[in-house]
Amino acid sequence: MALVNCPNCSKKISSLAKSCDHCHIELSDMDTEQRLNMKRMKKIEQSQKLMNQSMVAMLLFCAGIGSMFWGEPEPGSMQYNLATGAGVIGFVWYLVNRVRMIILKRK
Ligand SMILES: [Zn+2]
């Protein structure tokens, strides 16, 4: 008996298990090929989700920078704080997503 990763949720399960303890997916009627395919699909799905999130983060960052640049809000005003906040959150979020994408690719 060996431990393998569940193709659906990637948690450790027994290679002999007929279904996953964590996400309860049926494994008994899947051969190795199907499991690998499922794993691949999951990975693509995940990286697409991350791509979408970094797009949103990028937009947030641009919106923050944009309104700082064109709106020229008074320092300390609500708009100024919002613009700074959006810029910082967008930037950090984008970086986090990039790192998660690199980790995902390495797996
Ligand atoms: Zn599972």
Boltz pocket constraint, residues with backbone or C-beta under 6 A from the ligand:
constraints:
  - pocket:
      binder: B
      contacts: [[A, 6], [A, 7], [A, 8], [A, 9], [A, 10], [A, 11], [A, 20], [A, 21], [A, 22], [A, 23], [A, 24], [A, 25]]
      max_distance: 6.0
